[in-house]
Amino acid sequence: MKLDSYWLDSAPRFTGGSSAPVEGKAGVVVIGGGFTGLSAALALARRGADVVLLEAGRVAGEASGRNGGHCNNGLASDLGGLAGRIGMEAARGLYRAFDDAVDTVERLIVEERIDCDFVRNGKLKLAAKPGHYEKLARSAEVLAREVEPDIRLLDRAALAGEVGSDAFHGGLVFPHSASFHMGRFAVGLAEAAVRAGVVIQEGAAVTGLRRLNGSRYRIRTTRGTIEADQLLLATGASMRGPFGWFRRRIVPIGSFIIATEPLSPDLIARLMPGRRNCTTTKNIGNYFRLTGDDRLIFGGRARFALSSPTSDQRSGAILEQALGTIFPDLAAAPISHCWGGVVDMTADRMPRAGERDGLFYSLGYSGHGTQMSVHMGQQMARVMAGDVGANLWRDFDWPAIPGHFGPPWFLPFVGAYYRFQDAIR
């Protein structure tokens, strides 16, 4: 078993980065080589901007290449609950933005001819308890009426045609969701950006920022210093660098994943006939999907801890137990990869994007970043060109999280709270 992301391990390594020192001036500097940064850099270059992208490690080496591989539409929160806070019209707009985000991913894959196993396989939300199924049924009524007329509620009997497991009491199918190979998509997006004229500098960690005037900045890195007329921050939950204001507003939460060796066609037909992206309804639940080469990618917040080789191994053992509980036929399935990643969680689980002190930013995707990060990269290129209305999250305030100054010391307490909620609800 490799302690490495399956997506990164099975994708070709991006080789189009620049080895030259980081120096001089650029029209736009993008900090972060994940999906947001790559998408924004490509869109900005297509608009004629002179773009340099700075990545501390390797392209898509963090959250973009270390996730569960779901490209789902739908909100993290309940549509009705969100409508109660911001109104149904605004809630519908945000819901449809996630539909648009999946479309953006597909459009870029088609335009740039990226070979990454993209498929509109749909999402299946699985009720872990009978009461959860009742909640899904109520949610389905609102969703069908307001935003998703094609949604399908499945009772326990109908669920057998989708998932071969006795662990669930029904489910909700979101047909517009998709999946693809994260690593191959990232490399394809980076190569497209280079073709458009973007200079990508890997291994260039940002160590200092100094505002010069307006939106101009001087950026100090481990490979040199560069000045930019405009600067876009697309780092996710970066725990290093001069980004303290953002760290107070984002909680880095570990998410852990295992991948099986390829499964036989007979086993897949029995256990995952629908080939959907699956998520469960518990707070500390699981998510899983098949890959193009028929592995099962199975993840969850097995432990409220951050990723490290030791932490990943301990979390992987918990995930193997959960996998065997949901699918007894896979209790002894060989595991090829085990890894962890960091989710950039905001307090309300909504992304944030905008401009502060001349610095543009888009981050805080809260576990729904695969599609929204790509979409917001495109949108922020429009924002930086003067189209403020392209920012979907412009009206959301973003106060600091009380007591949070960087390292998430409170995660064990959060984990205990959610385990209690799962036990009683």
Number of C-alpha atoms within 10 A of each C-alpha: 13 13 18 19 24 26 26 22 14 13 17 13 14 18 11 16 18 14 12 10 14 20 14 11 18 19 17 24 29 26 26 30 29 27 30 33 33 33 27 29 37 25 21 28 22 16 13 11 19 20 28 26 25 28 25 23 15 19 30 27 19 24 22 28 27 24 26 31 23 26 27 27 25 21 18 15 11 15 22 17 13 17 14 11 10 10 13 16 11 13 22 18 13 19 20 16 19 22 21 16 23 23 18 18 22 19 12 18 19 12 9 13 13 19 14 19 15 19 14 17 20 21 27 29 22 27 25 19 17 14 12 20 24 14 12 21 19 13 17 21 15 15 20 13 10 16 17 20 13 12 17 17 22 23 16 18 9 12 21 19 15 20 25 19 17 13 15 23 20 25 29 22 21 24 18 19 24 24 28 25 23 28 27 23 26 29 24 22 26 29 22 21 26 21 14 20 19 26 24 27 26 22 17 23 20 22 17 14 16 12 15 13 10 11 16 21 22 19 23 19 22 14 20 16 19 18 23 23 18 19 27 27 20 28 28 29 26 19 16 14 14 14 18 13 11 21 23 19 23 31 27 25 21 23 26 31 29 32 29 21 16 18 16 10 11 9 13 19 15 16 21 21 16 20 21 25 27 24 22 20 20 18 15 16 16 22 21 24 23 23 18 14 10 16 20 23 23 24 28 25 21 22 22 21 22 19 19 14 13 10 17 26 19 15 27 27 14 16 23 22 15 19 22 14 15 18 17 15 14 19 14 11 16 14 19 17 20 27 25 31 24 24 26 26 22 23 15 11 17 19 25 22 24 21 17 9 10 18 16 20 25 25 26 29 24 23 22 24 27 27 27 28 28 24 24 32 27 23 25 29 25 19 19 20 12 10 12 15 11 16 19 18 16 13 10 12 8 15 9 16 14 8 10 15 17 20 13 18 13 12 18 12 11 12 18 12 13 13 15 12 13 16 9 6 10
